[in-house]
């Protein structure tokens, strides 16, 4: 006899979600460090804050960061550092580009 409200088996959806979470590169940890800093592989961290050197993937995210962390300094888009422009990468690179999928929630 089983207890109340206890499922007997794991659902296929739950198992698939666990497999997906374990095998999909989300860009975190030590393995995703180069991807986040954007040195060798191009990375997803394109913009760098001129005040605290934190990186963000797009201007809107950088503006949200700036409004939260530097409220007394006015936000000026032209002062942001484009990390992709400063990285010199050959046209035909043998290394694969980053493939971080990220969250499904949008």
HELIX and SHEET records of a PDB file:
HELIX    1   1 UNK A   12  UNK A   23  1                                  12    
HELIX    2   2 UNK A   33  UNK A   37  1                                   5    
HELIX    3   3 UNK A   59  UNK A   69  1                                  11    
HELIX    4   4 UNK A   77  UNK A   79  5                                   3    
HELIX    5   5 UNK A   83  UNK A   86  1                                   4    
SHEET    1   A 3 UNK A  55  UNK A  56  0                                        
SHEET    2   A 3 UNK A  47  UNK A  48 -1                                        
SHEET    3   A 3 UNK A  81  UNK A  82 -1                                        
END                                                                             
